[in-house]
Amino acid sequence: MPINVTLDLMLARRKMSLNELSERVGVTPSNLSILKTGKAKGVRFSTLEKLCEVLDCQPGDLLAYLPDAPGNR
C-alpha cells in the first residue's frame, strides 16, 4: 500500500510509549500496533484527530504517500 504510517517516528520524537499513547487516545495497544506496523486497512477520522491532539501534530506528520515504494504495484 502506498500509504506509509509514521506513528513510530512520532512516538520516538515525543518520547512516548505505545502504551502511554493508548491510554491517552483511548485506543487499545493492539489496534495502535496494527496502525504503527502499517497493517491497518483504514483509520477513523476521530482516531486520527485524537492522535494528532495527543501528539501535537498534523495528519501529514503521521501519514505519507509513497507511490513508488517497492511492493506497491
DRENSEZA-784804 format. One record per residue: residue number from 0; z, x, y of N, C-alpha, C in turn. Coordinates in nm, 4 decimals, always signed. Layout:
+-----+----------+----------+----------+----------+----------+----------+----------+----------+----------+
|   i |      nup |    neast |   nnorth |     caup |   caeast |  canorth |      cup |    ceast |   cnorth |
+-----+----------+----------+----------+----------+----------+----------+----------+----------+----------+
| NUM |        Z |        X |        Y |        Z |        X |        Y |        Z |        X |        Y |
...
+-----+----------+----------+----------+----------+----------+----------+----------+----------+----------+
This chain:
+-----+----------+----------+----------+----------+----------+----------+----------+----------+----------+
|   i |      nup |    neast |   nnorth |     caup |   caeast |  canorth |      cup |    ceast |   cnorth |
+-----+----------+----------+----------+----------+----------+----------+----------+----------+----------+
|   0 |  +0.0000 |  +0.0855 |  -0.1180 |  +0.0000 |  +0.0000 |  +0.0000 |  +0.0000 |  +0.0898 |  +0.1240 |
|   1 |  -0.0825 |  +0.0612 |  +0.2207 |  -0.0927 |  +0.1472 |  +0.3379 |  +0.0218 |  +0.1319 |  +0.4380 |
|   2 |  +0.1199 |  +0.0460 |  +0.4089 |  +0.2358 |  +0.0346 |  +0.4969 |  +0.3470 |  +0.1217 |  +0.4398 |
|   3 |  +0.3950 |  +0.2160 |  +0.5189 |  +0.4999 |  +0.3066 |  +0.4783 |  +0.6292 |  +0.2670 |  +0.5498 |
|   4 |  +0.7379 |  +0.2498 |  +0.4751 |  +0.8677 |  +0.2150 |  +0.5320 |  +0.9450 |  +0.3447 |  +0.5520 |
|   5 |  +0.9882 |  +0.3690 |  +0.6752 |  +1.0571 |  +0.4935 |  +0.7088 |  +1.2066 |  +0.4714 |  +0.7319 |
|   6 |  +1.2629 |  +0.3785 |  +0.6574 |  +1.4042 |  +0.3469 |  +0.6717 |  +1.4920 |  +0.4678 |  +0.6408 |
|   7 |  +1.4537 |  +0.5474 |  +0.5423 |  +1.5329 |  +0.6654 |  +0.5074 |  +1.5420 |  +0.7647 |  +0.6230 |
|   8 |  +1.4330 |  +0.7810 |  +0.6969 |  +1.4352 |  +0.8712 |  +0.8126 |  +1.5271 |  +0.8186 |  +0.9222 |
|   9 |  +1.5220 |  +0.6884 |  +0.9462 |  +1.6062 |  +0.6292 |  +1.0498 |  +1.7535 |  +0.6379 |  +1.0107 |
|  10 |  +1.7835 |  +0.6179 |  +0.8839 |  +1.9214 |  +0.6312 |  +0.8376 |  +1.9711 |  +0.7743 |  +0.8592 |
|  11 |  +1.8882 |  +0.8720 |  +0.8298 |  +1.9263 |  +1.0116 |  +0.8496 |  +1.9479 |  +1.0409 |  +0.9976 |
|  12 |  +1.8604 |  +0.9901 |  +1.0821 |  +1.8751 |  +1.0126 |  +1.2269 |  +2.0032 |  +0.9510 |  +1.2812 |
|  13 |  +2.0409 |  +0.8376 |  +1.2248 |  +2.1612 |  +0.7668 |  +1.2710 |  +2.2871 |  +0.8098 |  +1.1955 |
|  14 |  +2.2686 |  +0.9019 |  +1.0992 |  +2.3803 |  +0.9489 |  +1.0156 |  +2.4566 |  +0.8316 |  +0.9560 |
|  15 |  +2.3799 |  +0.7404 |  +0.8954 |  +2.4356 |  +0.6182 |  +0.8388 |  +2.3965 |  +0.6098 |  +0.6913 |
|  16 |  +2.4889 |  +0.5639 |  +0.6085 |  +2.4599 |  +0.5466 |  +0.4664 |  +2.3931 |  +0.4111 |  +0.4433 |
|  17 |  +2.3287 |  +0.3991 |  +0.3297 |  +2.2656 |  +0.2731 |  +0.2932 |  +2.3715 |  +0.1640 |  +0.2776 |
|  18 |  +2.4875 |  +0.2005 |  +0.2228 |  +2.5949 |  +0.1023 |  +0.2056 |  +2.6493 |  +0.0535 |  +0.3399 |
|  19 |  +2.6640 |  +0.1443 |  +0.4359 |  +2.7100 |  +0.1032 |  +0.5686 |  +2.6086 |  +0.0101 |  +0.6339 |
|  20 |  +2.4811 |  +0.0457 |  +0.6240 |  +2.3760 |  -0.0395 |  +0.6799 |  +2.3780 |  -0.1764 |  +0.6126 |
|  21 |  +2.3952 |  -0.1774 |  +0.4835 |  +2.4005 |  -0.3023 |  +0.4077 |  +2.5109 |  -0.3938 |  +0.4601 |
|  22 |  +2.6279 |  -0.3394 |  +0.4817 |  +2.7402 |  -0.4185 |  +0.5334 |  +2.7117 |  -0.4723 |  +0.6725 |
|  23 |  +2.6532 |  -0.3890 |  +0.7566 |  +2.6303 |  -0.4281 |  +0.8956 |  +2.5147 |  -0.5264 |  +0.9110 |
|  24 |  +2.4163 |  -0.5182 |  +0.8217 |  +2.2993 |  -0.6056 |  +0.8304 |  +2.3198 |  -0.7342 |  +0.7502 |
|  25 |  +2.4001 |  -0.7264 |  +0.6444 |  +2.4218 |  -0.8437 |  +0.5607 |  +2.3165 |  -0.8596 |  +0.4533 |
|  26 |  +2.2622 |  -0.7484 |  +0.4081 |  +2.1624 |  -0.7464 |  +0.3009 |  +2.2188 |  -0.6566 |  +0.1908 |
|  27 |  +2.1978 |  -0.6941 |  +0.0659 |  +2.2544 |  -0.6165 |  -0.0437 |  +2.1970 |  -0.4739 |  -0.0457 |
|  28 |  +2.2777 |  -0.3776 |  -0.0916 |  +2.2266 |  -0.2398 |  -0.1024 |  +2.1028 |  -0.2305 |  -0.1912 |
|  29 |  +2.0973 |  -0.3109 |  -0.2969 |  +1.9796 |  -0.3043 |  -0.3853 |  +1.8532 |  -0.3526 |  -0.3143 |
|  30 |  +1.8644 |  -0.4563 |  -0.2322 |  +1.7474 |  -0.5032 |  -0.1570 |  +1.7050 |  -0.4013 |  -0.0518 |
|  31 |  +1.8014 |  -0.3365 |  +0.0129 |  +1.7659 |  -0.2318 |  +0.1094 |  +1.7029 |  -0.1125 |  +0.0389 |
|  32 |  +1.7500 |  -0.0815 |  -0.0801 |  +1.6934 |  +0.0284 |  -0.1573 |  +1.5477 |  +0.0001 |  -0.1933 |
|  33 |  +1.5187 |  -0.1235 |  -0.2309 |  +1.3807 |  -0.1630 |  -0.2609 |  +1.2932 |  -0.1454 |  -0.1376 |
|  34 |  +1.3455 |  -0.1830 |  -0.0234 |  +1.2723 |  -0.1664 |  +0.1024 |  +1.2543 |  -0.0184 |  +0.1340 |
|  35 |  +1.3616 |  +0.0582 |  +0.1204 |  +1.3600 |  +0.2007 |  +0.1533 |  +1.2616 |  +0.2793 |  +0.0675 |
|  36 |  +1.2506 |  +0.2429 |  -0.0599 |  +1.1620 |  +0.3167 |  -0.1502 |  +1.0174 |  +0.2701 |  -0.1438 |
|  37 |  +0.9908 |  +0.1681 |  -0.0621 |  +0.8540 |  +0.1205 |  -0.0463 |  +0.8086 |  +0.0261 |  -0.1554 |
|  38 |  +0.9007 |  -0.0244 |  -0.2355 |  +0.8653 |  -0.1146 |  -0.3452 |  +0.8647 |  -0.2613 |  -0.3031 |
|  39 |  +0.9085 |  -0.2893 |  -0.1818 |  +0.9126 |  -0.4278 |  -0.1332 |  +0.7710 |  -0.4767 |  -0.1038 |
|  40 |  +0.7462 |  -0.6022 |  -0.1326 |  +0.6166 |  -0.6629 |  -0.1041 |  +0.6145 |  -0.7287 |  +0.0327 |
|  41 |  +0.7325 |  -0.7447 |  +0.0936 |  +0.7416 |  -0.8068 |  +0.2249 |  +0.8819 |  -0.7935 |  +0.2795 |
|  42 |  +0.8960 |  -0.8271 |  +0.4049 |  +1.0270 |  -0.8255 |  +0.4693 |  +1.0318 |  -0.9425 |  +0.5669 |
|  43 |  +1.1425 |  -1.0109 |  +0.5689 |  +1.1585 |  -1.1233 |  +0.6618 |  +1.1771 |  -1.0697 |  +0.8033 |
|  44 |  +1.1228 |  -1.1424 |  +0.8988 |  +1.1391 |  -1.1015 |  +1.0381 |  +1.2863 |  -1.1005 |  +1.0771 |
|  45 |  +1.3645 |  -1.1914 |  +1.0230 |  +1.5074 |  -1.1944 |  +1.0554 |  +1.5770 |  -1.0679 |  +1.0045 |
|  46 |  +1.5353 |  -1.0176 |  +0.8880 |  +1.5915 |  -0.8929 |  +0.8350 |  +1.5467 |  -0.7753 |  +0.9190 |
|  47 |  +1.4197 |  -0.7726 |  +0.9548 |  +1.3670 |  -0.6660 |  +1.0391 |  +1.4370 |  -0.6644 |  +1.1745 |
|  48 |  +1.4606 |  -0.7829 |  +1.2297 |  +1.5307 |  -0.7940 |  +1.3577 |  +1.6719 |  -0.7360 |  +1.3474 |
|  49 |  +1.7438 |  -0.7692 |  +1.2413 |  +1.8802 |  -0.7203 |  +1.2238 |  +1.8812 |  -0.5695 |  +1.2017 |
|  50 |  +1.7850 |  -0.5183 |  +1.1242 |  +1.7749 |  -0.3736 |  +1.1037 |  +1.7546 |  -0.3021 |  +1.2369 |
|  51 |  +1.6651 |  -0.3554 |  +1.3187 |  +1.6385 |  -0.2945 |  +1.4494 |  +1.7612 |  -0.3011 |  +1.5393 |
|  52 |  +1.8333 |  -0.4117 |  +1.5325 |  +1.9537 |  -0.4270 |  +1.6140 |  +2.0598 |  -0.3242 |  +1.5738 |
|  53 |  +2.0862 |  -0.3131 |  +1.4451 |  +2.1900 |  -0.2222 |  +1.3962 |  +2.1507 |  -0.0764 |  +1.4143 |
|  54 |  +2.0229 |  -0.0446 |  +1.3905 |  +1.9766 |  +0.0938 |  +1.4003 |  +1.9308 |  +0.1317 |  +1.5413 |
|  55 |  +1.9333 |  +0.0348 |  +1.6332 |  +1.8911 |  +0.0571 |  +1.7713 |  +1.7519 |  +0.1202 |  +1.7753 |
|  56 |  +1.6560 |  +0.0464 |  +1.7188 |  +1.5192 |  +0.0968 |  +1.7121 |  +1.4211 |  -0.0182 |  +1.7257 |
|  57 |  +1.2941 |  +0.0136 |  +1.7222 |  +1.1855 |  -0.0835 |  +1.7274 |  +1.1253 |  -0.0977 |  +1.5878 |
|  58 |  +1.0599 |  -0.2104 |  +1.5578 |  +0.9971 |  -0.2256 |  +1.4258 |  +0.9023 |  -0.1102 |  +1.3911 |
|  59 |  +0.8329 |  -0.0583 |  +1.4894 |  +0.7416 |  +0.0537 |  +1.4665 |  +0.8125 |  +0.1821 |  +1.4271 |
|  60 |  +0.9434 |  +0.1895 |  +1.4502 |  +1.0210 |  +0.3048 |  +1.4058 |  +1.0508 |  +0.2973 |  +1.2565 |
|  61 |  +1.0385 |  +0.1785 |  +1.1991 |  +1.0694 |  +0.1578 |  +1.0575 |  +0.9456 |  +0.1403 |  +0.9706 |
|  62 |  +0.8330 |  +0.1071 |  +1.0333 |  +0.7096 |  +0.0810 |  +0.9591 |  +0.5958 |  +0.1656 |  +1.0149 |
|  63 |  +0.5144 |  +0.2177 |  +0.9261 |  +0.3986 |  +0.2961 |  +0.9680 |  +0.2780 |  +0.2532 |  +0.8845 |
|  64 |  +0.1634 |  +0.2443 |  +0.9488 |  +0.0383 |  +0.2106 |  +0.8813 |  -0.0361 |  +0.3394 |  +0.8510 |
|  65 |  -0.0579 |  +0.3668 |  +0.7220 |  -0.1264 |  +0.4882 |  +0.6788 |  -0.2472 |  +0.4516 |  +0.5936 |
|  66 |  -0.3594 |  +0.4175 |  +0.6582 |  -0.4752 |  +0.3665 |  +0.5845 |  -0.5386 |  +0.4658 |  +0.4894 |
|  67 |  -0.5300 |  +0.5952 |  +0.5146 |  -0.5978 |  +0.6948 |  +0.4315 |  -0.5049 |  +0.7675 |  +0.3364 |
|  68 |  -0.3835 |  +0.7174 |  +0.3191 |  -0.2899 |  +0.7849 |  +0.2288 |  -0.3381 |  +0.7751 |  +0.0844 |
|  69 |  -0.3130 |  +0.8791 |  +0.0043 |  -0.3551 |  +0.8749 |  -0.1372 |  -0.2926 |  +0.7545 |  -0.2092 |
|  70 |  -0.3699 |  +0.6903 |  -0.2926 |  -0.3210 |  +0.5769 |  -0.3696 |  -0.3349 |  +0.4435 |  -0.2987 |
|  71 |  -0.3905 |  +0.4422 |  -0.1795 |  -0.4045 |  +0.3190 |  -0.1012 |  -0.5408 |  +0.2548 |  -0.1219 |
|  72 |  -0.6172 |  +0.3013 |  -0.2131 |  -0.7533 |  +0.2479 |  -0.2296 |  -0.7633 |  +0.1601 |  -0.3498 |
+-----+----------+----------+----------+----------+----------+----------+----------+----------+----------+
